[in-house]
Amino acid sequence: MSGIDYDIKIELEHLGNEVWWIAYCDELGRGSCYGLGDTPEEALVEFLKDKESFIAELHAEGRSIPKRKEMEEL
């Protein structure tokens, strides 16, 4: 549904003895649209699934779809 290629970030998270990977993009919000996994690849796959659902929900509610932030010129 979304042809927007967001800049996806994948980071390792820790909480006590638990460790996992999280994938997200700033435009959609780390707490609103993300994927978790035991590997970076799993987190990315989950993010891509969640992204499609999240954007479909925004569309259904008549809300605007965030545009990709362009990289700043060096």
C-alpha positions in Angstrom: 0.0 0.0 0.0 2.7 2.5 0.9 5.3 3.2 -1.8 7.2 5.4 0.6 10.7 4.2 1.4 11.4 5.4 4.9 14.8 5.5 6.5 14.5 2.4 8.7 16.5 2.2 11.9 17.4 -1.2 13.5 18.7 -1.1 17.0 19.6 -3.6 19.8 17.5 -3.1 22.9 18.2 -4.4 26.5 15.9 -4.7 29.5 17.4 -6.6 32.4 18.4 -10.0 31.0 16.2 -9.6 27.9 17.6 -8.6 24.6 15.8 -8.0 21.3 16.1 -6.0 18.0 13.7 -3.2 17.1 13.1 -1.7 13.7 11.3 1.6 13.2 11.4 4.9 11.4 11.1 8.4 12.8 8.4 9.5 10.5 5.9 7.0 11.7 7.0 7.1 15.3 9.0 4.5 17.2 6.2 3.9 19.7 3.5 3.8 17.1 4.9 1.6 14.3 7.8 -0.8 14.9 8.9 -4.4 14.6 10.6 -6.6 17.2 12.7 -9.7 16.6 15.4 -12.0 17.9 17.5 -10.9 14.9 17.7 -7.6 12.9 16.1 -9.5 9.9 13.1 -10.6 12.0 12.6 -7.1 13.4 12.7 -5.7 9.8 10.1 -8.2 8.5 7.8 -7.4 11.5 8.3 -3.6 10.9 7.4 -3.9 7.3 4.2 -5.8 8.2 3.3 -3.3 10.9 4.0 -0.4 8.6 1.5 -1.6 6.0 -1.2 -2.0 8.7 -0.4 1.3 10.3 -0.6 3.2 7.1 -3.8 1.5 6.1 -5.2 2.5 9.5 -4.2 6.2 8.9 -5.7 6.1 5.5 -9.0 4.6 6.8 -9.2 7.4 9.4 -8.6 10.0 6.8 -5.3 11.1 8.4 -2.3 12.1 6.3 0.5 9.7 5.6 3.9 11.1 6.8 6.3 11.8 4.1 9.9 10.6 4.1 12.3 13.1 5.6 15.0 14.0 3.2 18.6 13.7 4.3 20.2 17.1 5.1 22.8 18.4 2.7 26.4 18.0 4.0 
